[in-house]
Amino acid sequence: MTYHAASVATVMTATTVIVIGYRVGRAHAAWRDVRAAKRDLPAKRKTAWSHTRPLLLGALFMVATFVTAAYDAAH
């Protein structure tokens, strides 16, 4: 791996960690609001799912990417 590729990989990894951390934090806060809400529960639940859905889809995309890379490396 060249120096440039290593630095690009480092920046991409750091960015991914920051984005995942942000998404996990927002999803956690949204679900905490759902548990704390008494009157406007449907609205809070909709907001919580709107923060959780991208996190789950991103995780599924990453798992699919890893599985594809592992399959490609094995063959």
Phi and psi in radians as a Rosetta constraint file:
Dihedral C 1 N 2 CA 2 C 2 CIRCULARHARMONIC -1.370 0.35
Dihedral N 2 CA 2 C 2 N 3 CIRCULARHARMONIC 2.922 0.35
Dihedral C 2 N 3 CA 3 C 3 CIRCULARHARMONIC -1.067 0.35
Dihedral N 3 CA 3 C 3 N 4 CIRCULARHARMONIC -0.720 0.35
Dihedral C 3 N 4 CA 4 C 4 CIRCULARHARMONIC -1.111 0.35
Dihedral N 4 CA 4 C 4 N 5 CIRCULARHARMONIC -0.768 0.35
Dihedral C 4 N 5 CA 5 C 5 CIRCULARHARMONIC -1.119 0.35
Dihedral N 5 CA 5 C 5 N 6 CIRCULARHARMONIC -0.658 0.35
Dihedral C 5 N 6 CA 6 C 6 CIRCULARHARMONIC -1.153 0.35
Dihedral N 6 CA 6 C 6 N 7 CIRCULARHARMONIC -0.705 0.35
Dihedral C 6 N 7 CA 7 C 7 CIRCULARHARMONIC -1.219 0.35
Dihedral N 7 CA 7 C 7 N 8 CIRCULARHARMONIC -0.640 0.35
Dihedral C 7 N 8 CA 8 C 8 CIRCULARHARMONIC -1.130 0.35
Dihedral N 8 CA 8 C 8 N 9 CIRCULARHARMONIC -0.742 0.35
Dihedral C 8 N 9 CA 9 C 9 CIRCULARHARMONIC -1.103 0.35
Dihedral N 9 CA 9 C 9 N 10 CIRCULARHARMONIC -0.665 0.35
Dihedral C 9 N 10 CA 10 C 10 CIRCULARHARMONIC -1.137 0.35
Dihedral N 10 CA 10 C 10 N 11 CIRCULARHARMONIC -0.770 0.35
Dihedral C 10 N 11 CA 11 C 11 CIRCULARHARMONIC -1.138 0.35
Dihedral N 11 CA 11 C 11 N 12 CIRCULARHARMONIC -0.735 0.35
Dihedral C 11 N 12 CA 12 C 12 CIRCULARHARMONIC -1.128 0.35
Dihedral N 12 CA 12 C 12 N 13 CIRCULARHARMONIC -0.695 0.35
Dihedral C 12 N 13 CA 13 C 13 CIRCULARHARMONIC -1.140 0.35
Dihedral N 13 CA 13 C 13 N 14 CIRCULARHARMONIC -0.790 0.35
Dihedral C 13 N 14 CA 14 C 14 CIRCULARHARMONIC -1.075 0.35
Dihedral N 14 CA 14 C 14 N 15 CIRCULARHARMONIC -0.751 0.35
Dihedral C 14 N 15 CA 15 C 15 CIRCULARHARMONIC -1.110 0.35
Dihedral N 15 CA 15 C 15 N 16 CIRCULARHARMONIC -0.742 0.35
Dihedral C 15 N 16 CA 16 C 16 CIRCULARHARMONIC -1.081 0.35
Dihedral N 16 CA 16 C 16 N 17 CIRCULARHARMONIC -0.752 0.35
Dihedral C 16 N 17 CA 17 C 17 CIRCULARHARMONIC -1.100 0.35
Dihedral N 17 CA 17 C 17 N 18 CIRCULARHARMONIC -0.733 0.35
Dihedral C 17 N 18 CA 18 C 18 CIRCULARHARMONIC -1.125 0.35
Dihedral N 18 CA 18 C 18 N 19 CIRCULARHARMONIC -0.790 0.35
Dihedral C 18 N 19 CA 19 C 19 CIRCULARHARMONIC -1.139 0.35
Dihedral N 19 CA 19 C 19 N 20 CIRCULARHARMONIC -0.762 0.35
Dihedral C 19 N 20 CA 20 C 20 CIRCULARHARMONIC -1.116 0.35
Dihedral N 20 CA 20 C 20 N 21 CIRCULARHARMONIC -0.739 0.35
Dihedral C 20 N 21 CA 21 C 21 CIRCULARHARMONIC -1.052 0.35
Dihedral N 21 CA 21 C 21 N 22 CIRCULARHARMONIC -0.738 0.35
Dihedral C 21 N 22 CA 22 C 22 CIRCULARHARMONIC -1.113 0.35
Dihedral N 22 CA 22 C 22 N 23 CIRCULARHARMONIC -0.816 0.35
Dihedral C 22 N 23 CA 23 C 23 CIRCULARHARMONIC -1.099 0.35
Dihedral N 23 CA 23 C 23 N 24 CIRCULARHARMONIC -0.751 0.35
Dihedral C 23 N 24 CA 24 C 24 CIRCULARHARMONIC -1.103 0.35
Dihedral N 24 CA 24 C 24 N 25 CIRCULARHARMONIC -0.727 0.35
Dihedral C 24 N 25 CA 25 C 25 CIRCULARHARMONIC -1.107 0.35
Dihedral N 25 CA 25 C 25 N 26 CIRCULARHARMONIC -0.763 0.35
Dihedral C 25 N 26 CA 26 C 26 CIRCULARHARMONIC -1.160 0.35
Dihedral N 26 CA 26 C 26 N 27 CIRCULARHARMONIC -0.743 0.35
Dihedral C 26 N 27 CA 27 C 27 CIRCULARHARMONIC -1.113 0.35
Dihedral N 27 CA 27 C 27 N 28 CIRCULARHARMONIC -0.735 0.35
Dihedral C 27 N 28 CA 28 C 28 CIRCULARHARMONIC -1.101 0.35
Dihedral N 28 CA 28 C 28 N 29 CIRCULARHARMONIC -0.778 0.35
Dihedral C 28 N 29 CA 29 C 29 CIRCULARHARMONIC -1.118 0.35
Dihedral N 29 CA 29 C 29 N 30 CIRCULARHARMONIC -0.679 0.35
Dihedral C 29 N 30 CA 30 C 30 CIRCULARHARMONIC -1.137 0.35
Dihedral N 30 CA 30 C 30 N 31 CIRCULARHARMONIC -0.745 0.35
Dihedral C 30 N 31 CA 31 C 31 CIRCULARHARMONIC -1.234 0.35
Dihedral N 31 CA 31 C 31 N 32 CIRCULARHARMONIC -0.523 0.35
Dihedral C 31 N 32 CA 32 C 32 CIRCULARHARMONIC -1.145 0.35
Dihedral N 32 CA 32 C 32 N 33 CIRCULARHARMONIC -0.673 0.35
Dihedral C 32 N 33 CA 33 C 33 CIRCULARHARMONIC -1.110 0.35
Dihedral N 33 CA 33 C 33 N 34 CIRCULARHARMONIC -0.660 0.35
Dihedral C 33 N 34 CA 34 C 34 CIRCULARHARMONIC -1.072 0.35
Dihedral N 34 CA 34 C 34 N 35 CIRCULARHARMONIC -0.778 0.35
Dihedral C 34 N 35 CA 35 C 35 CIRCULARHARMONIC -1.151 0.35
Dihedral N 35 CA 35 C 35 N 36 CIRCULARHARMONIC -0.565 0.35
Dihedral C 35 N 36 CA 36 C 36 CIRCULARHARMONIC -1.447 0.35
Dihedral N 36 CA 36 C 36 N 37 CIRCULARHARMONIC -0.341 0.35
Dihedral C 36 N 37 CA 37 C 37 CIRCULARHARMONIC -1.333 0.35
Dihedral N 37 CA 37 C 37 N 38 CIRCULARHARMONIC 2.512 0.35
Dihedral C 37 N 38 CA 38 C 38 CIRCULARHARMONIC -1.990 0.35
Dihedral N 38 CA 38 C 38 N 39 CIRCULARHARMONIC -0.792 0.35
Dihedral C 38 N 39 CA 39 C 39 CIRCULARHARMONIC -1.623 0.35
Dihedral N 39 CA 39 C 39 N 40 CIRCULARHARMONIC -0.829 0.35
Dihedral C 39 N 40 CA 40 C 40 CIRCULARHARMONIC -1.734 0.35
Dihedral N 40 CA 40 C 40 N 41 CIRCULARHARMONIC 0.799 0.35
Dihedral C 40 N 41 CA 41 C 41 CIRCULARHARMONIC -1.039 0.35
Dihedral N 41 CA 41 C 41 N 42 CIRCULARHARMONIC -0.790 0.35
Dihedral C 41 N 42 CA 42 C 42 CIRCULARHARMONIC -1.045 0.35
Dihedral N 42 CA 42 C 42 N 43 CIRCULARHARMONIC -0.681 0.35
Dihedral C 42 N 43 CA 43 C 43 CIRCULARHARMONIC -1.182 0.35
Dihedral N 43 CA 43 C 43 N 44 CIRCULARHARMONIC -0.733 0.35
Dihedral C 43 N 44 CA 44 C 44 CIRCULARHARMONIC -1.132 0.35
Dihedral N 44 CA 44 C 44 N 45 CIRCULARHARMONIC -0.702 0.35
Dihedral C 44 N 45 CA 45 C 45 CIRCULARHARMONIC -1.122 0.35
Dihedral N 45 CA 45 C 45 N 46 CIRCULARHARMONIC -0.702 0.35
Dihedral C 45 N 46 CA 46 C 46 CIRCULARHARMONIC -1.099 0.35
Dihedral N 46 CA 46 C 46 N 47 CIRCULARHARMONIC -0.743 0.35
Dihedral C 46 N 47 CA 47 C 47 CIRCULARHARMONIC -1.114 0.35
Dihedral N 47 CA 47 C 47 N 48 CIRCULARHARMONIC -0.727 0.35
Dihedral C 47 N 48 CA 48 C 48 CIRCULARHARMONIC -1.083 0.35
Dihedral N 48 CA 48 C 48 N 49 CIRCULARHARMONIC -0.776 0.35
Dihedral C 48 N 49 CA 49 C 49 CIRCULARHARMONIC -1.162 0.35
Dihedral N 49 CA 49 C 49 N 50 CIRCULARHARMONIC -0.562 0.35
Dihedral C 49 N 50 CA 50 C 50 CIRCULARHARMONIC -1.189 0.35
Dihedral N 50 CA 50 C 50 N 51 CIRCULARHARMONIC -0.422 0.35
Dihedral C 50 N 51 CA 51 C 51 CIRCULARHARMONIC -1.542 0.35
Dihedral N 51 CA 51 C 51 N 52 CIRCULARHARMONIC -0.517 0.35
Dihedral C 51 N 52 CA 52 C 52 CIRCULARHARMONIC -1.415 0.35
Dihedral N 52 CA 52 C 52 N 53 CIRCULARHARMONIC -0.648 0.35
Dihedral C 52 N 53 CA 53 C 53 CIRCULARHARMONIC -0.988 0.35
Dihedral N 53 CA 53 C 53 N 54 CIRCULARHARMONIC -0.855 0.35
Dihedral C 53 N 54 CA 54 C 54 CIRCULARHARMONIC -1.112 0.35
Dihedral N 54 CA 54 C 54 N 55 CIRCULARHARMONIC -0.578 0.35
Dihedral C 54 N 55 CA 55 C 55 CIRCULARHARMONIC -1.116 0.35
Dihedral N 55 CA 55 C 55 N 56 CIRCULARHARMONIC -0.797 0.35
Dihedral C 55 N 56 CA 56 C 56 CIRCULARHARMONIC -1.159 0.35
Dihedral N 56 CA 56 C 56 N 57 CIRCULARHARMONIC -0.750 0.35
Dihedral C 56 N 57 CA 57 C 57 CIRCULARHARMONIC -1.131 0.35
Dihedral N 57 CA 57 C 57 N 58 CIRCULARHARMONIC -0.683 0.35
Dihedral C 57 N 58 CA 58 C 58 CIRCULARHARMONIC -1.114 0.35
Dihedral N 58 CA 58 C 58 N 59 CIRCULARHARMONIC -0.707 0.35
Dihedral C 58 N 59 CA 59 C 59 CIRCULARHARMONIC -1.137 0.35
Dihedral N 59 CA 59 C 59 N 60 CIRCULARHARMONIC -0.746 0.35
Dihedral C 59 N 60 CA 60 C 60 CIRCULARHARMONIC -1.102 0.35
Dihedral N 60 CA 60 C 60 N 61 CIRCULARHARMONIC -0.690 0.35
Dihedral C 60 N 61 CA 61 C 61 CIRCULARHARMONIC -1.097 0.35
Dihedral N 61 CA 61 C 61 N 62 CIRCULARHARMONIC -0.746 0.35
Dihedral C 61 N 62 CA 62 C 62 CIRCULARHARMONIC -1.142 0.35
Dihedral N 62 CA 62 C 62 N 63 CIRCULARHARMONIC -0.725 0.35
Dihedral C 62 N 63 CA 63 C 63 CIRCULARHARMONIC -1.106 0.35
Dihedral N 63 CA 63 C 63 N 64 CIRCULARHARMONIC -0.751 0.35
Dihedral C 63 N 64 CA 64 C 64 CIRCULARHARMONIC -1.091 0.35
Dihedral N 64 CA 64 C 64 N 65 CIRCULARHARMONIC -0.689 0.35
Dihedral C 64 N 65 CA 65 C 65 CIRCULARHARMONIC -1.118 0.35
Dihedral N 65 CA 65 C 65 N 66 CIRCULARHARMONIC -0.756 0.35
Dihedral C 65 N 66 CA 66 C 66 CIRCULARHARMONIC -1.136 0.35
Dihedral N 66 CA 66 C 66 N 67 CIRCULARHARMONIC -0.710 0.35
Dihedral C 66 N 67 CA 67 C 67 CIRCULARHARMONIC -1.133 0.35
Dihedral N 67 CA 67 C 67 N 68 CIRCULARHARMONIC -0.740 0.35
Dihedral C 67 N 68 CA 68 C 68 CIRCULARHARMONIC -1.116 0.35
Dihedral N 68 CA 68 C 68 N 69 CIRCULARHARMONIC -0.742 0.35
Dihedral C 68 N 69 CA 69 C 69 CIRCULARHARMONIC -1.137 0.35
Dihedral N 69 CA 69 C 69 N 70 CIRCULARHARMONIC -0.712 0.35
Dihedral C 69 N 70 CA 70 C 70 CIRCULARHARMONIC -1.155 0.35
Dihedral N 70 CA 70 C 70 N 71 CIRCULARHARMONIC -0.719 0.35
Dihedral C 70 N 71 CA 71 C 71 CIRCULARHARMONIC -1.100 0.35
Dihedral N 71 CA 71 C 71 N 72 CIRCULARHARMONIC -0.778 0.35
Dihedral C 71 N 72 CA 72 C 72 CIRCULARHARMONIC -1.116 0.35
Dihedral N 72 CA 72 C 72 N 73 CIRCULARHARMONIC -0.673 0.35
Dihedral C 72 N 73 CA 73 C 73 CIRCULARHARMONIC -1.234 0.35
Dihedral N 73 CA 73 C 73 N 74 CIRCULARHARMONIC -0.525 0.35
Dihedral C 73 N 74 CA 74 C 74 CIRCULARHARMONIC -1.355 0.35
Dihedral N 74 CA 74 C 74 N 75 CIRCULARHARMONIC -0.368 0.35
